Amino acid sequence: MGSGDVVARLKGRAVIWWAIASFVWFVSIPLCLLLAHDLDSGPPPNLRTWVTVAEFLPVIAIPTAALSAGVTVLRRGAPMLASVNAAKGLLWCSVVIVLIALPKAP
């Protein structure tokens, strides 16, 4: 198996990981906005700070992906592998955000 095969496999994996991670990240955005709306429409204790946190929660996934890629480049020096790991960082952080933002039973 030549190096071209490895690069092609990594590119294929990167595309799949990025597609899944992007989908989950895009799903997290409306869920976080719904969470912010629920917090805002709740009873009197003013939760404005938590509304802002809920609105910006999906943004946390972006630096997580960049950090995953940066660590991979520093440790292994492989940009293609860094791309795959960035997608994995985005995916798993987005999954946690979705779990936080899912509507809970009252």
C-alpha positions, 0 to 999 in steps of 0.5 A: 500500500503506497502513500497515495492510498493512505492519503486518499483514505484519510481524505475520505475519512475527513470528508465523512467526519466533517459531514457528520460533525457539521450536521450535529453542530448545525442541529445544536444551534436551534436547540441552544436557541430554544434553550435560551428562549425557555430560560428567558420565558421562565419565572422571575429570577432574571436569567439573562446571563444564562440566556447569553451563555445558551445562545453562544454555547455552539461557538465553543465547538469551533475552538475545540476543533481548532485545538484538536487540530493544533495538538495533532499538528504539534505532536504528529506533524500530519495536516491530513490527520489534523483535519480528521481530528478537528472534525472529531473534536467538533463532533464530540463537543457538538454532541455534548452541547446537544445533550445539554440543550435537549429539552427536558421534561418539566 
